[in-house]
């Protein structure tokens, strides 16, 4: 894999990550390897440490101990400003930070400038590329609409287009569907699926509480609980009643449907998992 500045090798490697805040240990012994071509789900209950792990990957939180390598660069030995140009980010928190009066066109263009809104005049070619991508993401009639006047689903699609515009090597999605209804979720997952299958697809990392959001293109999962790794690896090995049951302290059944999507529920509730 090659990204900004000729970066090659592993997408993410966390080695024995420890994070302490005063007397609290927030992450303990976290090991994680994301290889090129893999798309990972990051699962765990509230407070498990999912967002902290993502912030360590992007260099916004520095671990107490351990090694962090992203896109072939060890953090602490490379300019984070350059590295972040190869990392896209989508989250509800980002939606909350975006100035509400910013038109959709400028929201998308700002992805190439790593800014919230536009503070410099973009190149015409950049605007043209952003408009084409926005149209491709179902935002054709919304280019001049202020961000604050979009629905939740439209906002997340605009932020996804913003993140995808600079063609990042790594795309991080921190619970992007938490506020979406079923229609908005399926539209968003459809766009993610297209991105994942594109010729120069980024590696995707998606945090979620809902395993039904883990679409067929996802390859692997990291399951965490109270700052520790419960399971890591291919979905067939991690999305199991045993692994997810340990993470959520529940007696679960977990099944993969004929469509390739995953469902979970309490064991013995009589649900058939939606087969067929």
Buried (B, 14 or more C-beta within 10 A) or exposed (E): BBBBBEBEBBBBBBBEBBBBEEEEBBBBBBEBBBBEEBBBBBBBBEEBBBBBBBBBBBBEBEBEEBEBBBBBBEBEEBEBEEBBBBBBBBBBEBBEEBBEEBBBBBBBBBBBBEEBBBEEEBEEEBBEBBBEBBBEBBBEEBBEBBBEEBBBBBBBBBBBBBBBBBBBBBBBBBBBBBBBEEEBBBBBBEBBBBBBEEEEBBBBBBBBBBBBBBBBBBBBBBBBBBBBBBBBBEBEEBBBBEBBBBBBEBEBBBBBBEEEBBBBBEEEEEEEBEEE
